[in-house]
C-alpha cells in the first residue's frame, strides 16, 4: 500500500492519498478544491489511476475537490450515509467496506462534529478520523447538527476500542502535528482524558469558537460535491 499525507496550508486540512501498488488504483480522502492540480500531478507522477474520492463529512472550512476531480478523471464521489449531497455516486454506511487490490477501507460511524460523519480504517492500521478525533483534541460540535454527546460516544465507543497501535491521521491540525495513535490519544487527549460524558458536553458547549471563514460558501458547495458555479438567487 502507498499512503501519503498532503496538506492545505490555508485551511490546515489534510488530504490522504491511498493506493494499491499492484493495480495502481488510488483513493483520495477529503481533497481540497485549491489543491486539485497538486493532487493530479502527484497521481500522474506515481502512475496512479484515481478511482475514488471519499469525504469524512460535509466540510464547513474548505470546498472539496471531489467534484472537480470527478470531472477531470471520472472517479467516484463517496460521502457518508445521511449526508445532504445528492451529487455523490455512492453513500457509505458504518460497516461498509471499499476494497481495491490489497487496500481495504472500512467505514466507522463517528457522528458528533456533524450528524453524518465517518472515520475510515485503512488495512486495520491507519485511521483517518476527519473532524472527529484530532491530535490531542477533537472537532467542534456547535453547528451542522453537531452533538457533543454523540461525539463523546463515537470516540469512546467506536475509536477507543481499536488497538492502541492504530495510527491516527486527523482531518486537520493547527499545531504542526501529523500523526498520533489510539493509545496516545487515550492517555493525552486533553478534551477527553479524565472527563465524564457530562463534563465533556459542558466543555464543548462553552468553547465559543468563531465560525469557519468559508462556512457560508463551503457548506452549500460541498453539498454539490464542490460545485461553486451554482449560486442561489
Beta strands, then each sheet from edge to edge (+ up, - down):
strand 1: 2-8
strand 2: 13-19
strand 3: 25-29
strand 4: 49-54
strand 5: 76-80
strand 6: 90-92
strand 7: 97-100
strand 8: 103-109
strand 9: 118-122
strand 10: 126-130
strand 11: 133-134
strand 12: 137-138
strand 13: 167-170
strand 14: 180-181
sheet 1: 1+ 2- 3+ 4+ 5+ 6+
sheet 2: 7+ 8- 9+ 10- 13- 14+
sheet 3: 11+ 12-
end
